[in-house]
Amino acid sequence: MLVDAHSLIHRAYHALPPLRTRDGQPTQAVYGFTAMLIKLLQEERPEYVAVSFDLQGPTFRHQAFAGYKAQRPSMDDELASQIPLVYQVVESLRLPVHQLEGFEADDCLGTLARQGEALGLRVLLLTGDRDLLQLVDGSVSALLTRKGLSELERLDPPGVERLLGVPPEKVTDYKALVGDPSDNIPGVPGVGPKTAARLLAQYGSLEAVLDHAAEVAGRTGQALRENREAALQGKMLTTIRCDLPLELDLDRCRVRPPEAGPVRDLFHRLEFTSLLHRLGVLFPGAGLDGAGAEGGGTGGAGEGKEGEATGPGRSPEAQATVLADGAALARWLEDLPPGEPVAVEWLADGPDALAAPLVGVSVGRPGEVAYLPLDKGARNGLEALGELLASGRIKWVHDLKRQIHLGRRLGLELKPPAFDLLLAGYLLRPGEGRYDPGDLARRWLDDELPLLQEEVEGRGKKLEPLATVPPERLAGRLAARLRRYGALAHRLEAEMEQDGLLSLFREVELPLAWVLAGMEERGVRVDPEVLRRLSDELDGRIEALAEGVYGIAGERFNLNSPKQLGVILFERLGLPVLQRTKTGPSTSAEVLEELADQHEVAALILVHRQLVKLKGTYIDALPELIRPGTGRVHTTFHQTVAATGRLSSSDPNLQNIPIRTGEGEKIRAAFVPGEPGWVLLAADYSQIELRVLAHISGDPGLIDAFRSGMDIHTRTAAEVFGVAPEQVSSSMRTAAKAINFGIVYGISSYGLARGTGLSRAEAQAYIDGYFARYPGVRRYMDEVVEQARREGYVTTLLGRRRYLPDLLARDRTRRAFAERTAMNTPIQGSAADIIKLAMLRVDERLRQAGHQARMLLQVHDELVFECPQEEVAGVAGLVREAMEGVVSLEVPLRAEVEAGPNWLETRPVADS
């Protein structure tokens, strides 16, 4: 087997989703190459293997044709960083590399193929490059990658002819006629694959075609005559040399077990634990089959059969049983061995867990899965499933919160404990954004899991409804997924334990799923009449702003057209062009903010844009999201989106209501209690990020500022500007506030100047004064960046990790952003962890006290409840106490509690 390394590396890089080690090294190209190589070694069982790489630098083809491959962009840095790692993989597997300066890998492979034939060997070419198909003959075949890395096509001479329309010996003639854009070989204009194949079938060779060009009618004949030399040069460029001074040393090429130590060291460093298991299967006596225990192996109590069969392709196919009704499911459940853990997966047709049509439910144990389609007749008699869900035996699920919702819609409650694969994958790789079962299995098990829904052929990205998939087929897909859930959970659990994340997983993220599910089900009442009045009000303001712009411009134009706006700003009004895009001068918000100081029209356009967005995104959209059955808006909270650990929300996104503007703040008036005689109660952490900063940095001055109880911004202004607190002006306090919060985000003098109206010099002086007064903060920032650069990640107070590979990036902008992220993530992330703990504590205390009050929303550092009027004082005290006492810091936490008839008109609540 001859391996075309660069072809496979490029295929893997572009076919696989981005993969990185925990220290930030990209690995998808190395992983894909290695996985395919091991797979083919296992399936083909070649006696000899040789690998060839392209070398950097020009080849004889570049010397013959200056334009050869000249159009190709330079290799991505992330791909280039993986090439040396592929060399290391090949070396660790004791496979010889053949390359020769001035020649390409194709020439090396061609030479080796012909030498192998001469020795009487059958030769298999592993490549994604069709140029190598010219080498195929009676003794040489090719495995050609067709779709990413998942599909390989084995080609003998008839196969090549079926694919290209010409036999292997005419591939170079064919390529010379058709051209090859990837190599910048022009070909003959107007000659496509079918024409080339027809001409070669008629005349036999490129030279013969060119000699008979006068006989070819029309433009094709003229093009052949005019491009004779270019075509002949193209044939020379595409012809693989098979006479290089290389020697095929069969002893070096012989496949043999690798040395366990180097392979294990390398694969552990690359985090290819599952590939070690593959190698253990391939070379059972090499001491590799037990390697997984060190790098997130499958050990763990209760693993059973599923954990024992973790080798790729080794675990038995699970038996899929389609059940007719709830009674059949009850009988199936009765046969489960007592106490054995199981996996469960509810299916619904769509992302909305509260409303999407229910399709079915599957219950799985190692080797066996039952699937019950939930048509109307099958929704009765599910008591046995309810008992199982409540028993605590449901050990493995994917997307716990969704599974809770879907079960509750049938009156079934999934009780703790349960292991959520989604949350575990997120904690281990925050910020990657892809945690579906297939992504998790590829990363941690090197396994492919089938999709439950497939794209409808010919209809783009539209997915077939689950309800239209035959139950037997759906059951088979579910069985293939659920049979791997146990092994996947054990791998994830082992890695979380290694990284110190198990406590965060078990004590915060998992129980929070139940709390969030309850909040989503309750929803929050929104008054559409308030929003209608606000919409009418904004219509008038938006129209008045537009008329003001038209009056200044001297003409009416489309305010939403960047091109028309650019003409007004930069041609008619003569304002300076600050940035350019591909289509002309930029009219972005950033540009308009800078121009606003120079001309009133820019300021008017900015306000107009803000109001139009506010009206369309929230004021007009919210009434459409009110569910008829509840009269409430049911936002969805996401635990696995923000890399800092903060919750986010969607449909609607309540985190981004712009409450710092008067119009945005008015939207809160539409959020009202859902019961007569009730109020909304809001509890907000006061300056939690600054308090976390004081704790983490240990700065005595900042700690004392919070312990003293004085307004932190006034205290900071007094100390930075060297005046008494009573002499602090409003502008001083504003600057101090901007510094206090800006420090958390690594603010620069430019950023502070823009936000406060100071000059760059004044802003820098303020920042310097701040660090002089609070040197512990400066020390913390320097130390946390250096620590992150060494370890590759930062952590929160509860141990949540965020990996920052760009700290080592060569690009200065990416590196600077990563440094700011290293500074603020421990602060932001710790604040996020604290409010999650507070949600758990408050929810528990409300239930224990028997209050009717219920938690509805979490927005940044604020919790919102609806509460009977008579409970306000007691609930306010309970919430305040729970939030302030949830963790112990060097400075006190403070929670401000207010209540009122809506979310806008709340007033402070005194302790009862």
Helices and strands as residue ranges (DSSP letters): E 2-4, H 5-15, H 28-44, E 50-52, H 60-64, H 77-80, H 83-92, E 97-98, H 105-118, E 123-127, G 130-135, E 140-147, E 151-155, H 157-164, G 168-170, H 171-178, G 181-183, H 193-203, H 206-211, G 213-215, H 218-226, H 228-238, H 250-253, H 260-270, H 273-282, G 291-295, H 304-308, E 319-322, H 326-334, E 342-348, E 358-365, E 368-373, G 376-379, H 383-390, E 394-397, H 400-408, E 419-420, H 421-428, H 437-445, G 466-468, H 471-498, H 502-504, I 505-509, H 510-522, E 524-526, H 528-553, H 562-566, I 567-572, E 580-581, E 584-585, H 589-595, H 600-614, I 615-619, G 622-625, E 626-627, E 632-633, E 636-638, E 648-650, G 654-656, H 662-666, G 667-670, E 671-672, E 678-685, H 688-697, H 700-707, H 712-721, G 725-727, H 730-744, H 749-756, H 760-773, H 775-791, E 793-795, E 801-803, G 805-808, H 812-849, E 854-859, E 862-868, G 869-871, H 872-884, E 895-900, E 907-908
